[in-house]
């Protein structure tokens, strides 16, 4: 099966209480693609970088099975750059620098070879660009998922609602779900968001796990693993989305039951991502490690019914 | 099997965004006893009230199977009183009034009939009183659980550590676990607390569920149900403890696997408690409702292993 993703491919400079990086490669689509590449090949990437982006990193992508035909390289321009610093407990961060550069007027051109993509992951990006991408797909995909953030709810809500109407799975965090729905209560928030169009909603709760909601009032609560070490949360959400969609594309099953499993896969991949800075950990995973991690998630929530009350 | 509990039996006046009560009956031991009474009878109560405590409520307790031989009624004195107001999202509260009254010099006298109690739930109370209770038990119980709060960590840490050393299960919330251990990281916090004595640790995370830790690195994550309505969180933690210990006393099985089920039972009972003000909801539950609620918790976290990665 074929997975297409759009999103930023960029430079990040990250500071957490556990260390600091120079410019390293990052961006939503980078994390999505590397994460998904463990489950499905090739990943079709639609993105834009400047000519400052290192060839060596592009080769790493290709080596991981990421198709770069849809990656535009703009001569004489610079790649998107974000610099941020995390708070003490990693649960909040301050953006220090955002340089849009090539992302400012990104026109998502979809190669003909990508046109038959069955699974589409719209990474966090301007809703206008996400919408344009969907409009340019000539065949209806099996499943479209979208990630977004509060910035777009504040600054481009109308476009965001337009694209949300057209997708199958929305992936956001709990704060964003509350903002988008206007309801603090997550169950009601989920219901309102499902009424906006998507058939499924994933609410990521960071250290508290993730929830999956279906149109028919189905809910699954995926626990969070208690990791020994969290060094850098950057890209965890994108890595989650990549694992989630990679697994769905691999198994070609979009039932609620299989989406629950995809949530475990996404959570597993995200739990690896935060163990090192940037994409580092996503470059070195073994199948044994991945299976062991998924099993740990399954075990963590394993329960059988208590003795019935009578 | 026999369950003994000590703790406050008191008056509360509660204000939440959804309503306000006059003086209603509350107190840790009240919630514990009513909750546990669904699973085991009689519950042996060690507590103290003033002569202002209404007979009608004592009769309700007896009716629920709560043994009041250990309840001291102090003539001419007043019962403990707490008044509090919850914040908008119910995740914090301000104490407006605390009148210790009879609780100020509570001497926990244990009736001879209570001496063979196999299960002991030390409700939130001064660690000195909790310690005295244990010293006065002539037979070693099968299992002792203890609930406490940050107030005692701030004001009576030495005594608290002494009693924690002697118990089997500590039940606290995430903030308290962080304070007690001095470690923000919950996994490390749990390990440190288990090194203080208890064989098991329950960390309650409110709307994010609860965690159970065992000495041999076992962990279970119990999800939180997304309730339609939460009116009043008062007593939820005590109700959890009551269901948890009531179930263990009923099943007489203190294995990690059975404690996981007890976590589901405790969470189910707590989820009922918050649906109405005070103990109201705990007076009216049917076995059908309880079984349905436990099943909902089990279903919420139900997952099977994703397709193995190869």
Interface residues (C-beta under 8 A of the other chain):
Chain A: X38 X39 X89 X184 X186 X187 X190 X205 X208 X209 X211 X219 X220 X221 X222 X223 X224 X226 X227 X228 X247 X250 X251 X260 X261 X262 X264 X265 X287 X290 X291 X294 X295 X297 X298 X300 X301 X302 X303 X304 X305 X306 X307 X308 X309 X310
Chain B: X38 X39 X89 X184 X186 X187 X190 X205 X208 X209 X211 X219 X220 X221 X222 X223 X224 X226 X227 X228 X247 X250 X251 X260 X261 X262 X264 X265 X287 X290 X291 X294 X295 X297 X298 X300 X301 X302 X303 X304 X305 X306 X307 X308 X309 X310
